């Protein structure tokens, strides 16, 4: 969750990140195995009211969304 928070803090308001960016920040070259944990962390942050997960600009449930998603600060 910390890497998602850090990446979003470095972006302008309303800008998004991909879960893969957080996975890469934590795992370096071995980031692919961290994609599901990154999505899980995004889900936890949604539950805390900190972020929204979007797909094609629409807010989605990251636990059921298929394919690429983006994470943005809520607000």
N, C-alpha and C positions, 0 to 999 in steps of 0.2 A: 504494500500500500504506500510505503514511503516513496518509492520511485515514481509512482503515478502522481502523488502530491507534488513532488519536486519538479517533475517535467511540466505539470500544469502551471505551477507557480512561475516557471520561466517563460510561459507563453502569455500573450496578450489575452485579455478577457474575451471569452467567446471562442477562442481557438481550441482546437482539439488535438489529441494525441491518439496514436494507435496502440493497442495493448502490446504489440511487438516492440515498440520503443521502450516500454518499461521492462519487458523481458530481456531485451538487449542490454539495458542499463545494468541489470542484475547479473545476467548470465554470460555476457560477452559473446564469444564464439559459439557457446553451447546454449543459445537462447531459445531454440525451438521447443525444447522440453518444458520451458517456462511459460509457454503461451496460455495453457489452461490455468495455471496459477495466477497469471496476470489478469485473465478474464474473471477469475474468482475474486481477486482483490478488488477489481472494478465493481463487482456485484456487492461486496461488503461496503464499499464507499457509497454506492447508491443507497444502501440501507441506512447509512449514517446521514444521508441527505447532502453529501458533499459534491457528488457528480451525477451526470446523466450519461447514459450510453446511447449512441445514435447509430443508425444505419440509413444511409441515403438521406440524411438530414432529419429523420424522424426518430423520436425517442423509442427505444425498444428494451425488452427484457433480455439482458445479456445471457441469461441461462437458457433461453430458447432460441435466440437469434442464430441463424446459420450464416456463415460467411463473414466478411470483414465488418468490423464495427469501429467506432471512434468514441473517445471519452472526452467529456468537457466538464468544466466546473459548472455546478448548478447555479442558476441565477440569471 
